[in-house]
Amino acid sequence: MANNDLLKKIESLIEYEAMIEELKAEAEEIRNEVKAEMASRDTEELEIGSHIVRYTSVLSSRFDTKRFKEELGESLYKAYCKEVASRRFTIA
């Protein structure tokens, strides 16, 4: 692929990513409006047309690495950690 073609592709990619971010922001704004309406109606589930919208509380458990290191030591923490390799694509 020629440099000019590659440059056009990169510029298109940057433009599309900017559009995606704009649309994500708009979607988040709409999502927040729906959440606010559900809160004002004091409901966790709403049936609108053929859609069911749920905004519920969820409990989850997460491993507290900071506390683990403090109580059991950095060496034990490192003994159970594993490195994971990945590749990252960025354009600056």
SULVENQUI-V875750 format. One record per pair of residues at least 24 apart in sequence whose ideal C-beta (glycine too) atoms are under 8 Angstrom apart, sorted by sequence separation. I is the first residue (numbers start at 1). J is the second residue. D is the distance in Angstrom with one decimal. If there is no record, write none. Layout:
BEGIN
{{I & J & D} {I & J & D}}
END
This chain:
BEGIN
{{14 & 91 & 6.4} {13 & 91 & 7.0} {10 & 91 & 6.1}}
END
